[in-house]
């Protein structure tokens, strides 16, 4: 990528970003996502069906997310690392274009602020 690429910063985000279209084809993975999915092929997964990367129960959830008007947000812990996972639709021309997944590693303690 060149320094003129408006998406260059996206590649270096310290969280995983994966985007699929409405037929679940992977459109984009940033470096962190490719690293997290390296055992399955990393960036070579772009263009592939993301459903092939998930077990049947997860496939059902992903299909529900695509049909839902609400994002799916939850936390997980894997290998001692806590993560916040966000799955939500992205829009193109007012219509659903597909899903985006953000996975953010969380510190052990997170301050919580209530703003007014």
N, CA, C and O of each residue as an XYZ file, in Angstrom:
464
protein
N       0.831     -1.186      0.000
C       0.000      0.000      0.000
C       0.870      1.243      0.000
O       1.968      1.246      0.558
N       0.383      2.274     -0.616
C       1.091      3.537     -0.623
C       0.589      4.389      0.521
O      -0.464      4.121      1.099
N       1.352      5.415      0.843
C       0.936      6.299      1.934
C      -0.305      7.096      1.555
O      -0.914      7.718      2.426
N      -0.700      7.096      0.283
C      -1.902      7.805     -0.154
C      -3.153      6.938     -0.017
O      -4.265      7.420     -0.233
N      -2.984      5.695      0.331
C      -4.124      4.786      0.479
C      -4.889      5.155      1.747
O      -4.335      5.078      2.844
N      -6.174      5.560      1.610
C      -6.934      5.965      2.796
C      -7.198      4.809      3.762
O      -7.597      5.049      4.902
N      -6.985      3.565      3.337
C      -7.228      2.422      4.215
C      -5.951      1.896      4.873
O      -6.006      0.927      5.630
N      -4.828      2.506      4.601
C      -3.563      2.002      5.132
C      -3.576      1.881      6.657
O      -3.070      0.902      7.205
N      -4.143      2.858      7.332
C      -4.199      2.821      8.787
C      -4.993      1.615      9.280
O      -4.707      1.070     10.346
N      -5.987      1.204      8.504
C      -6.840      0.068      8.861
C      -6.020     -1.212      8.986
O      -6.273     -2.040      9.860
N      -5.037     -1.364      8.105
C      -4.185     -2.553      8.109
C      -3.439     -2.712      9.418
O      -3.193     -3.835      9.859
N      -3.076     -1.610     10.042
C      -2.231     -1.643     11.232
C      -2.994     -1.474     12.541
O      -2.383     -1.326     13.600
N      -4.308     -1.494     12.479
C      -5.091     -1.400     13.722
C      -4.692     -2.521     14.674
O      -4.406     -3.632     14.230
N      -4.668     -2.245     15.981
C      -4.324     -3.299     16.934
C      -5.498     -4.207     17.277
O      -5.528     -4.809     18.350
N      -6.462     -4.304     16.367
C      -7.579     -5.228     16.532
C      -7.815     -5.916     15.193
O      -7.401     -5.428     14.142
N      -8.479     -7.041     15.257
C      -8.766     -7.836     14.063
C     -10.009     -7.284     13.373
O     -11.034     -7.052     14.013
N      -9.908     -7.074     12.047
C     -11.038     -6.599     11.247
C     -11.218     -7.563     10.078
O     -10.310     -7.756      9.270
N     -12.400     -8.161     10.004
C     -12.731     -9.068      8.901
C     -14.080     -8.634      8.341
O     -15.015     -8.368      9.096
N     -14.178     -8.565      7.014
C     -15.397     -8.107      6.366
C     -15.818     -9.148      5.328
O     -14.998     -9.650      4.560
N     -17.121     -9.460      5.324
C     -17.655    -10.357      4.293
C     -18.819     -9.668      3.597
O     -19.376     -8.693      4.102
N     -19.178    -10.194      2.424
C     -20.337     -9.663      1.715
C     -21.592    -10.418      2.138
O     -21.539    -11.268      3.027
N     -22.719    -10.107      1.501
C     -23.995    -10.699      1.904
C     -24.080    -12.194      1.618
O     -24.957    -12.872      2.154
N     -23.189    -12.717      0.786
C     -23.161    -14.165      0.536
C     -22.057    -14.843      1.351
O     -21.727    -16.006      1.117
N     -21.494    -14.108      2.306
C     -20.484    -14.596      3.251
C     -19.102    -14.808      2.630
O     -18.267    -15.497      3.215
N     -18.850    -14.232      1.467
C     -17.505    -14.271      0.888
C     -16.652    -13.236      1.616
O     -17.083    -12.099      1.804
N     -15.455    -13.622      2.024
C     -14.565    -12.709      2.739
C     -14.037    -11.671      1.753
O     -13.438    -12.012      0.733
N     -14.268    -10.405      2.074
C     -13.836     -9.297      1.228
C     -12.519     -8.696      1.688
O     -11.715     -8.234      0.879
N     -12.309     -8.710      3.007
C     -11.156     -7.997      3.564
C     -10.761     -8.587      4.901
O     -11.610     -8.985      5.698
N      -9.459     -8.636      5.134
C      -8.892     -8.992      6.434
C      -7.698     -8.067      6.651
O      -6.839     -7.951      5.777
N      -7.637     -7.406      7.808
C      -6.453     -6.611      8.067
C      -5.344     -7.542      8.581
O      -5.557     -8.746      8.726
N      -4.185     -6.988      8.850
C      -3.029     -7.805      9.257
C      -3.315     -8.626     10.514
O      -2.950     -9.799     10.585
N      -3.966     -8.013     11.506
C      -4.269     -8.708     12.764
C      -5.230     -9.876     12.522
O      -5.075    -10.938     13.126
N      -6.210     -9.690     11.655
C      -7.138    -10.759     11.313
C      -6.411    -11.887     10.584
O      -6.626    -13.064     10.875
N      -5.551    -11.521      9.638
C      -4.789    -12.531      8.897
C      -3.896    -13.334      9.848
O      -3.756    -14.549      9.702
N      -3.303    -12.653     10.810
C      -2.460    -13.323     11.804
C      -3.287    -14.282     12.665
O      -2.876    -15.416     12.915
N      -4.448    -13.818     13.112
C      -5.324    -14.647     13.947
C      -5.846    -15.863     13.196
O      -6.145    -16.893     13.801
N      -5.953    -15.744     11.877
C      -6.473    -16.824     11.040
C      -5.391    -17.480     10.190
O      -5.682    -18.086      9.159
N      -4.157    -17.354     10.625
C      -3.035    -17.863      9.831
C      -3.073    -19.380      9.643
O      -2.658    -19.880      8.597
N      -3.558    -20.107     10.628
C      -3.620    -21.569     10.505
C      -4.619    -22.008      9.429
O      -4.521    -23.112      8.894
N      -5.578    -21.132      9.120
C      -6.575    -21.438      8.088
C      -6.223    -20.834      6.732
O      -6.940    -21.040      5.753
N      -5.120    -20.087      6.674
C      -4.700    -19.520      5.397
C      -4.431    -18.032      5.411
O      -3.910    -17.497      4.432
N      -4.776    -17.332      6.511
C      -4.513    -15.895      6.579
C      -5.180    -15.146      5.438
O      -6.349    -15.382      5.134
N      -4.441    -14.247      4.808
C      -4.995    -13.406      3.729
C      -5.456    -14.223      2.529
O      -6.224    -13.723      1.707
N      -5.005    -15.464      2.413
C      -5.471    -16.329      1.312
C      -6.953    -16.651      1.458
O      -7.566    -17.163      0.521
N      -7.539    -16.361      2.620
C      -8.966    -16.591      2.835
C      -9.832    -15.543      2.129
O     -11.024    -15.767      1.918
N      -9.241    -14.402      1.765
C     -10.009    -13.371      1.059
C     -10.538    -13.973     -0.240
O      -9.789    -14.555     -1.026
N     -11.843    -13.820     -0.445
C     -12.511    -14.398     -1.606
C     -13.171    -15.734     -1.306
O     -13.994    -16.215     -2.085
N     -12.809    -16.335     -0.176
C     -13.372    -17.636      0.211
C     -14.646    -17.442      1.030
O     -14.915    -16.347      1.525
N     -15.420    -18.502      1.168
C     -16.646    -18.504      1.961
C     -16.279    -18.609      3.435
O     -15.680    -19.595      3.865
N     -16.638    -17.597      4.196
C     -16.287    -17.602      5.618
C     -16.984    -18.725      6.375
O     -16.513    -19.124      7.440
N     -18.072    -19.236      5.864
C     -18.777    -20.335      6.524
C     -17.896    -21.585      6.594
O     -18.043    -22.398      7.506
N     -16.991    -21.736      5.643
C     -16.090    -22.889      5.652
C     -15.112    -22.855      6.821
O     -14.484    -23.865      7.139
N     -14.982    -21.695      7.458
C     -14.059    -21.518      8.589
C     -14.744    -21.725      9.940
O     -14.109    -21.584     10.986
N     -16.036    -22.059      9.922
C     -16.802    -22.158     11.163
C     -17.525    -23.492     11.267
O     -17.929    -24.072     10.259
N     -17.688    -23.981     12.516
C     -18.468    -25.201     12.726
C     -19.959    -24.919     12.521
O     -20.374    -23.760     12.525
N     -20.768    -25.970     12.342
C     -22.203    -25.799     12.058
C     -22.949    -24.875     13.021
O     -23.766    -24.068     12.576
N     -22.695    -24.969     14.307
C     -23.414    -24.125     15.270
C     -23.091    -22.646     15.049
O     -23.981    -21.800     15.136
N     -21.839    -22.334     14.767
C     -21.451    -20.945     14.500
C     -22.065    -20.454     13.193
O     -22.433    -19.284     13.085
N     -22.176    -21.324     12.214
C     -22.784    -20.946     10.927
C     -24.223    -20.484     11.126
O     -24.667    -19.517     10.506
N     -24.955    -21.193     12.005
C     -26.337    -20.797     12.298
C     -26.377    -19.393     12.902
O     -27.222    -18.576     12.536
N     -25.459    -19.120     13.827
C     -25.410    -17.811     14.479
C     -25.082    -16.709     13.470
O     -25.671    -15.629     13.509
N     -24.148    -16.986     12.576
C     -23.749    -15.996     11.577
C     -24.920    -15.668     10.654
O     -25.138    -14.505     10.313
N     -25.663    -16.680     10.255
C     -26.830    -16.443      9.400
C     -27.881    -15.604     10.126
O     -28.525    -14.750      9.516
N     -28.055    -15.846     11.435
C     -28.995    -15.056     12.231
C     -28.533    -13.604     12.304
O     -29.342    -12.679     12.230
N     -27.221    -13.417     12.449
C     -26.683    -12.059     12.517
C     -26.976    -11.298     11.226
O     -27.319    -10.116     11.263
N     -26.842    -11.966     10.098
C     -27.101    -11.328      8.818
C     -28.574    -10.931      8.701
O     -28.896     -9.908      8.096
N     -29.457    -11.732      9.273
C     -30.890    -11.457      9.199
C     -31.356    -10.458     10.257
O     -32.439     -9.886     10.131
N     -30.556    -10.245     11.292
C     -30.943     -9.387     12.410
C     -30.662     -7.913     12.126
O     -29.803     -7.573     11.312
N     -31.394     -7.060     12.807
C     -31.135     -5.627     12.694
C     -30.193     -5.149     13.796
O     -29.817     -3.977     13.826
N     -29.815     -6.045     14.694
C     -28.948     -5.691     15.823
C     -27.576     -6.331     15.679
O     -27.451     -7.431     15.140
N     -26.547     -5.641     16.162
C     -25.224     -6.276     16.167
C     -25.154     -7.345     17.257
O     -25.936     -7.330     18.208
N     -24.234     -8.245     17.110
C     -23.983     -9.285     18.108
C     -22.654     -8.932     18.769
O     -21.619     -8.883     18.105
N     -22.685     -8.686     20.075
C     -21.497     -8.270     20.808
C     -21.335     -9.166     22.020
O     -22.286     -9.383     22.771
N     -20.122     -9.691     22.211
C     -19.868    -10.569     23.346
C     -18.374    -10.574     23.656
O     -17.566    -10.046     22.891
N     -18.021    -11.179     24.786
C     -16.617    -11.342     25.134
C     -16.288    -12.833     25.179
O     -17.150    -13.669     25.451
N     -15.034    -13.138     24.907
C     -14.532    -14.510     24.974
C     -13.157    -14.475     25.639
O     -12.526    -13.424     25.751
N     -12.719    -15.633     26.068
C     -11.351    -15.777     26.551
C     -10.751    -16.983     25.853
O     -11.329    -18.070     25.864
N      -9.596    -16.789     25.251
C      -8.910    -17.856     24.543
C      -7.425    -17.766     24.859
O      -6.801    -16.722     24.667
N      -6.866    -18.868     25.346
C      -5.457    -18.925     25.723
C      -5.104    -17.825     26.717
O      -4.024    -17.237     26.656
N      -6.040    -17.555     27.641
C      -5.806    -16.563     28.692
C      -5.965    -15.121     28.245
O      -5.715    -14.209     29.033
N      -6.374    -14.887     27.002
C      -6.545    -13.520     26.497
C      -8.029    -13.235     26.334
O      -8.737    -13.940     25.614
N      -8.493    -12.183     27.019
C      -9.893    -11.768     26.911
C     -10.060    -10.909     25.673
O      -9.199    -10.095     25.339
N     -11.198    -11.107     24.991
C     -11.460    -10.364     23.770
C     -12.908     -9.913     23.714
O     -13.809    -10.612     24.177
N     -13.122     -8.731     23.139
C     -14.449     -8.234     22.827
C     -14.668     -8.518     21.347
O     -13.835     -8.173     20.509
N     -15.800     -9.152     21.035
C     -16.124     -9.491     19.646
C     -17.381     -8.724     19.252
O     -18.387     -8.753     19.960
N     -17.310     -8.039     18.113
C     -18.444     -7.296     17.573
C     -18.711     -7.803     16.169
O     -17.818     -7.812     15.323
N     -19.944     -8.225     15.925
C     -20.403     -8.597     14.578
C     -21.566     -7.682     14.242
O     -22.546     -7.619     14.985
N     -21.466     -6.986     13.148
C     -22.553     -6.110     12.747
C     -22.594     -5.958     11.238
O     -21.614     -6.220     10.540
N     -23.727     -5.537     10.759
C     -23.896     -5.335      9.324
C     -23.207     -4.047      8.890
O     -23.119     -3.082      9.649
N     -22.728     -4.057      7.664
C     -22.300     -2.812      7.041
C     -23.252     -2.561      5.876
O     -23.810     -3.495      5.301
N     -23.425     -1.302      5.543
C     -24.403     -0.919      4.514
C     -23.700     -0.327      3.297
O     -22.635      0.284      3.387
N     -24.343     -0.536      2.173
C     -23.885      0.059      0.914
C     -25.127      0.553      0.185
O     -25.992     -0.237     -0.191
N     -25.209      1.859     -0.010
C     -26.391      2.419     -0.660
C     -27.666      2.168      0.112
O     -28.735      2.033     -0.484
N     -27.571      2.101      1.445
C     -28.750      1.878      2.279
C     -29.155      0.425      2.425
O     -30.082      0.113      3.172
N     -28.467     -0.475      1.716
C     -28.793     -1.908      1.788
C     -27.649     -2.653      2.475
O     -26.501     -2.212      2.445
N     -27.974     -3.776      3.086
C     -26.949     -4.583      3.735
C     -25.931     -5.048      2.709
O     -26.274     -5.642      1.687
N     -24.668     -4.763      3.008
C     -23.590     -5.201      2.135
C     -22.948     -6.479      2.631
O     -22.349     -7.227      1.859
N     -23.080     -6.727      3.938
C     -22.493     -7.913      4.540
C     -22.274     -7.688      6.028
O     -22.955     -6.878      6.657
N     -21.314     -8.416      6.579
C     -20.994     -8.331      8.007
C     -19.554     -7.889      8.201
O     -18.681     -8.147      7.371
N     -19.333     -7.219      9.315
C     -17.978     -6.879      9.736
C     -17.774     -7.485     11.121
O     -18.666     -7.448     11.969
N     -16.592     -8.037     11.332
C     -16.229     -8.576     12.638
C     -15.029     -7.807     13.143
O     -14.017     -7.690     12.452
N     -15.145     -7.279     14.362
C     -14.037     -6.635     15.054
C     -13.727     -7.478     16.275
O     -14.634     -7.838     17.026
N     -12.460     -7.799     16.483
C     -12.045     -8.537     17.672
C     -10.959     -7.711     18.347
O      -9.894     -7.470     17.779
N     -11.256     -7.279     19.580
C     -10.368     -6.385     20.318
C      -9.894     -7.087     21.576
O     -10.707     -7.507     22.399
N      -8.574     -7.217     21.733
C      -8.018     -7.807     22.951
C      -8.226     -6.832     24.098
O      -8.011     -5.629     23.957
N      -8.649     -7.374     25.240
C      -8.967     -6.559     26.409
C      -7.951     -6.755     27.526
O      -7.473     -7.868     27.745
N      -7.622     -5.683     28.231
C      -6.766     -5.839     29.411
C      -7.565     -6.515     30.535
O      -8.792     -6.586     30.472
N      -6.873     -7.003     31.547
C      -7.546     -7.670     32.662
C      -8.552     -6.762     33.357
O      -9.639     -7.198     33.736
N      -8.182     -5.504     33.518
C      -9.083     -4.554     34.172
C      -9.341     -3.400     33.213
O      -8.421     -2.833     32.624
N     -10.615     -3.072     33.077
C     -11.006     -1.993     32.179
C     -11.776     -0.949     32.980
O     -12.774     -1.275     33.622
N     -11.327      0.290     32.949
C     -12.105      1.334     33.617
C     -13.455      1.493     32.920
O     -13.559      1.333     31.704
N     -14.458      1.801     33.683
C     -15.798      2.029     33.127
C     -16.238      3.407     33.610
O     -16.193      3.691     34.807
N     -16.663      4.262     32.683
C     -17.086      5.607     33.007
C     -18.533      5.810     32.567
O     -18.926      5.384     31.480
N     -19.309      6.455     33.409
C     -20.660      6.828     33.046
C     -20.628      8.325     32.781
O     -20.331      9.118     33.675
N     -20.934      8.702     31.559
C     -20.871     10.110     31.166
C     -22.278     10.667     31.113
O     -23.231      9.965     30.777
N     -22.391     11.934     31.449
C     -23.699     12.600     31.392
C     -23.695     13.697     30.362
O     -24.709     14.369     30.172
